[in-house]
Amino acid sequence: MLKRYLTEEEQRRLLKTVGSLKDIQAQRDDAWIRCLIHTGMRIGEFSRVTVGDALDALRTDYLFIPREHRKGKWADHSVRVTQPVREALTDLLAVRRALGYADRSDAPLVISRKGEAMTVRGYQQRFKGWALAAGLPEDASPHWLRHTRAMNIMAHTTSHDPRGIVQAALGHRSIASTGIYTGVSREELERSLDEVDGHGRMTVARQRRRYEERRAGA
């Protein structure tokens, strides 16, 4: 069973947590997290997106990812710019402009506080902070958002070939790579077991209390 993704409730909680703050860094993080949820891009690919890439994507409805930027470097890929992706890219451009940066084509789309391209490590650290604040698993990382995109597609597409849609959307080389998304989801497992045994969901807060009680009694 795949565990390294966010359920829809966890996605809402994460975005609500990030959106609760209005400073410019929080606005930036909110936008790139939304973009990753709705594109499933690897963080290494996304970290190399430029202003020119974003502007071209808004014009063509596709965000191009050259094979040189992709894992394995085996083929080019393009990501469909759906409405949530369009909004996220537009917001990221707005953040740059609010900070006084011009729309120079070769400039990084997402920038750090120093005005430089945000590093993969920077994305990971920012995401970890937000994930902890939202009460998500401690090992949650930006890569979970790639799995989240796949699981969202599997849950909501009406296509007769959902695995094919996931393969095309994420740019998997082989359909076999999508097999991890066809098993029982965490939500399905929890619902089914609750139906059998009665609902007794263990919340993160409740787990924390039990953990502290165990430590105190050790």
N, C-alpha and C positions, 0 to 999 in steps of 0.2 A: 504493500500500500504506500503510495506516494505521500510523504508528509511535508516536504519542503515547498509549500506554497501557502498562500493566504486564502482563507475562506472569504466569502462575500462579506460576512459580518466583520472579519478582521480587516478587510480592505476598507470598509466604512470607518472602522475605529481608527485605523492609521491615518486616513485622510482627514478625519475630524480633528485628530490630535495635531497634525501639521497645520491644518487650516485655522486652528484656534489662535495662532500667533500671526501678527500682521507685519513683522519686520521683514526687510527685503530678503534676507537669507531664507526665512521660512517660506516666503512666496516663491522663491527660486526652487527650494526643495519640494514644495507642493507640486509645482509644475513638472519637474523631471520625474518625480515618483508617478504622477498620473500618466506621463508619457510612456514610462516603462511598463506600467500595468496594461496599457492599451496597445503596445507594440510588441512586447516580449523580447525586445532587443537585449543582447548581452551588454553588460556594463562597459566592456572594452570597446565595443562598437559605438555605443552611445557617447562615450567620452570623447570621441573623435569627430562628432558632428559639428560642423561649422555654421556660422550665420548664413553663408551662401547655400549650404545644404538645406537649412530650414526654410529659407525664402523660396528656393526651388521646389521644395516639397509642398509648400502652400499654394504654389502656382499649378503644379502637376497632379497633386493628390497622391503622390508617392514619394517616400523618403528613400533615396538610393544609398545602399551600403556597398561600397566597392569591396571586391574580394580581398584586397590587401588589408582591410580592416577587420576581416572576419576570422573566426577560429578555423584553422585548417587552410585558409586562403584558397579554397577550391572553386568558389563560384561567387559572382556578384549576387546581390539580393536587393529587393525593394520592399518597403513596408507601406501598406495602404494607410493613407491619412484619413481616418474616420473623423467624425466630428470631435470626439474627445481628444484625439491626437492633435487636430488643428488648434483646438483651444489651448492645449498644453504648449505647443510650439509658439503660438502667438504670445502666451504669457511669458515664456522664457525670453523672447525678443523684447517684450515690454520691460522686464527686469533689467536687461542690459541697458536699455535706453534710460530707465529711471536712474541708473548709476552713472549716466553720462557717457556711455560708450556708443560710438557710431556703428552702423550696420556694415562694417567692413567684411567683405565676402569670406576672407580666409580666417577671420577671427573665430575663436571658440564660442559655441552657442551658450554653454554653461560655464560661468566663471567663478573663481574662488574670491575670497575677500581681498586678495592681493591683485585681482584683476587678471589672473592667469587662468588657463584651462584647468578645470577641476580634474584632479587625478582620480584614478580608479580607487586608490586608497582613501581619498577624500570622500568619494561617494559612499564607500563602505562605512566609514566612520560616521558620516551624517545619518545614514540609514539606520545604523545600529542605535544611535541615540534616539531617533524617533520611534523605532520599534520598541525599545525598552519603555519609553514614555507611554506608548499605546498598550503596553502589557502583552506584547507579542513574544513568541519564543526567543530565548536569548541568542540562539544561533541564526536567527533570521538575517538574510543578506539581500542585496539587490538582485542576486540571481534567482531568488525565490519569485520575483516578479515575472520572470520569464516562464516559470512553471505555472504561475497564477494566470497568465494570459492563456496558456494552453488549456488549463482546467476551466476557465471561463468560456472558452470556445466550445469545449466538449459539453458543458452544461447547457448552453443556450442556442447553439446552432441547430437549424432544422434541416441541414444538409443530410443526404443519405450516406455521405462519406465524411463523417466528422474527423477521422484520423487524417484524411487527405487535406482537409482544411487546415488542421494544425500543422501538418508538414509544410504546406505552402506558406502559411502565415509566419512560421518561425524559421523557414529556410533550412529545414532538416534535409540532409543528403539522402537519407533512406526513410521509407515509411516505417521501418522497424523501430526507428528512434522515438516514434510517438507511442510505442506500446506501453510506456510507463504511465500514460495518461488514461488508459482504458480500464484500469482496475477499479476496485471499490474506493470511493473517495472517503475522506475523514468524515464529512457530513453524513454520507449515506450510512457508514458504519455506526456512528453515534445515534442516528435516528432509529436504525434497526434494533440496536441493542437496548435503547430506551423503550422501544415498543415491547420488547420481550421482558425486560426487567423492571420497567418503570423509570421515570426520568429522575436522574440524580446527577446532573452535570456538575463536574468539579471545576469551578471557576479559578482563574489565576489568583485572585485575591484570597480565595479559600485555601488554595494550595500554599500560598505564602504564609498564611496563618499556621497551617499544619507544619510547614517547614520550620518556622520560628519556634513552635512548641516542641518539635523534636530536638532542635538545637538546645533549647533551654533545659530540656530533660536529660540531655546526654551527660 
